[in-house]
């Protein structure tokens, strides 16, 4: 999907690289453990939000298809999208 590309402005890429180098140069193991724990929590939250968004988008595609505004989504895609966030089962499309 072409719309999921990440092209950051150069100044943002440089800022990320600068922060990566600070982490790589860090000798404080406790600080690195705290950072790793924080990053894992953030990753888990972002993963959950992404799964919810994909499930919601697929539901919107079904609604638009029923309204005749989009072609019917592929069943495999819908099953995959719903599998990402099974807590949403029983909700609208």
MOSULVEN-V108261 format. One record per run of one state. SS is the DSSP state (a for helix, b for strand, c for the rest). FROM is the first residue (numbers start at 0). LEN is the number of residues. If there is no record, write none. Layout:
ss->SS from->FROM len->LEN
ss->SS from->FROM len->LEN
This chain:
ss->c from->0 len->1
ss->a from->1 len->3
ss->c from->4 len->5
ss->a from->9 len->15
ss->c from->24 len->4
ss->a from->28 len->38
ss->c from->66 len->8
ss->a from->74 len->10
ss->c from->84 len->1
ss->a from->85 len->3
ss->c from->88 len->5
